[in-house]
Amino acid sequence: MLNSKDRARLMKASHDAPVVCQVGKAGVTPSVTESVIEAVEARELIKIGVLDSCEESAREIAEVLAGRARAEVVRVIGRKIVLYKEYKDKRRSK
């Protein structure tokens, strides 16, 4: 569970980060889920974009993806989602 200081630090770090994955009209598909899991395990902090054609809300998508990737939702602003998952191996973290 993230505290407010950790969340603020992660929000600042994610500000200029590029969007790694996009959720489109089909919503949360197995391929989207797989790419999010791979990205969050490789990068620790990722940004996901939700296209306008997607009928689900960004908050719903964030909760689903965070649950499947065993990550935490840092922030949902508009149609952007930021997820965080701490590295399993502490030596890899910055």
N, C-alpha and C positions, 0 to 999 in steps of 0.2 A: 504494500500500500504506500502510495506516495504522499508525503506531507507537502505543505504549501511551499516551502522553500525549494524542495526538489522539483515540484511542478513548475515553479517560476523559472528555475534554471533550465529545465527541459524546454519550456515554451520559448525561451530566449534562443536556445541552441537550434530549435526547429524553424525559426523565423525565415532564414535564408535557405533552408534545405529544399532541394528539388522534390517534386512529387514523384514518388517511386512507383506507385500503382494507381490505376483508375478503375472505378466501379461504374459500369455503364448501364444500359437499358435492362440487361438480363439480371442485374442485381448481384448478389453475392453467390457466384458460381464456384464450383470446386477449383477451377483454375485460378480464380482470383484469390481464393483462400490459400491455395498452395503458394502462390507468388508472395502473398503477404507474410506467410509463415517463414519462407526462405529469406525474405528481405529483413524482417525484424530480427531474425537470428543472426544475420550477417552484419547488420548495421546498428542494432540496439534501439535506434530512434528513427522512425520513418514517418513520412507524410503521405497521405492517400487523398486523392481527389475523387469527388462524386460528381459525375456528369449530370447535366440538367435533365437528360432523358430518363434518368433513374427515378422510379416512382417512390421508392422508400426514402425515409428521411436519413440524413447523415448520422444522426444520433443512433438510430436503430442499427444502421450498418456498422457503426463504430463498436457498439456493444457485441454484435454478432462476431465481428472479426477479432475483437479483443478476446472473447471467450474461446474461439477456435485456436488462436495463436498463443493463448495463455499469456497475453500481454495486458498492459494497462492503458486506458484511454487517458492521454494527457490533456487533450483539448479538442473540441469540435467547434469550429467557427465557420459559419456559412456552409459551404460544401467541401471543406477541408477537414481532415481527421489526422491527428497526430497520435501514434501509438509508441509505447516504450516497453521493452523487455530487457531486463538486465542480463548481461552475458552470464552463461553458466560458468565459464572459466574466467576467474577474476583477472588473470594475467593479460587477457585480451583487452580489457576495458582501459579507457584513457585515464 
